[in-house]
Amino acid sequence: GLLRASAPQPLAFTSARRTYVIGSLNEALAKGTPGGAKKLSDMAKVPMLRKESPTRVREIWLEQFRDKEFVVAGTMASDEYHTIRANATACPMFLLPVPRGEGYMNMVWQFQNDSFMYQPLESFQQGGSGRIDLGVVLFSELLESHKLALLHGELQSGLLSNAEAVRMIRYTREAYLDPICFAWVQKFNQRAREFHYEDFIKEFMPIERWHAMDSI
């Protein structure tokens, strides 16, 4: 499996106000939680998709969910999928400040078995590991035949809008694909006590990255 057999140690990082201890991956990703592992066959007729070209598969997938208020769909090339999966397996958690009014709401995500799960940091800190506000699944069934992975995100509560979910997924992809961004993800996961929240806001500039995604 993706998790070591030994019990994972809680992650902790510091800010000027407090030290956050955000639990372990096993606690966060209990079996059966919303956004957990799914099969593409639960959502699509895979044999029929296999007969289509990669371009047509992408069109069909995006069209299927285009007008779904609580769903975000996407695709990624096989090299992007493999990079994200390897990096997210090694470093499965990270912070995502979502702008709200004059401030922002800190979200945290966890990755396991091709699934990303997002919830507010404070909720997770308070033991709400069963609560998932956005679940995102990467389907790999067409990787070998089409060099394509399919992405399906589903809003599980009223906390986030569809537009916010789209930006959160873009932010997540950038965090694992951009080497400079991924260095911060590695620090958060592997050297958490060196991760200082104020430096993250100032140097990683997550809010600026969020707003820049409007133009992508």
Phi, psi and omega in degrees: 000180182279344183257139174295153182292329181289152182295127182289147178274144177299144174275146176219141172218162188246149166230175181297335186268325187196169170258128179263127170248118193247029169077191183241160182296321179300319179293322186288328190241052177298146180301139177091358179288151179305143181083007181289185186300134177226167176250146178300328181295343175287342187238343186210160175273093188300317179301325179289321178296324182297338181279346183268160176287159177304319180297317181290322177301315179300315180299314181298315184296313182292322180293324182302325187245011188303318186257015179274115186298327187254015182233140172238127180242151178197176176223161174212149178292159186299323181293323176295316179302312184294323178294313180298315183296316180295315182290323180286330175293319179287325185225083194276357184231151174194167181264148179217097177285123179257119182302135176218110181061232179275352182237214179202159179251124180281118172257154174231143176241157174227146181238138171198137173051050177068018178236136170253137177231132187240140174203163178298142179302317182296322178296316179294319179299327183272008174095013181274052186289346178273351181272127176233125179265333175217126175244132182233129181242137174256121180262126186252007187298334183258009182298313185292318185275326187240358183055040188217134172250144180254138183247134179225116178247140181227125175287128186256354181211182179267011184291323187242151174268167177299317180297322177294320179298319178300314180293324178298321179291319177299317179299317180297315180299316180296322181300326182265342184262327182274123184301323180293317177296317184295333176300324176290322178297318178297317179298317181299320184272322191255336179223057192300328182287349173268354181273113180250125188301318182297320177295321178301313180295320184284318189262318177286332178054057184297325180292318178296322178296319180301310183292327179295336181289346176300331186263000181288000000 
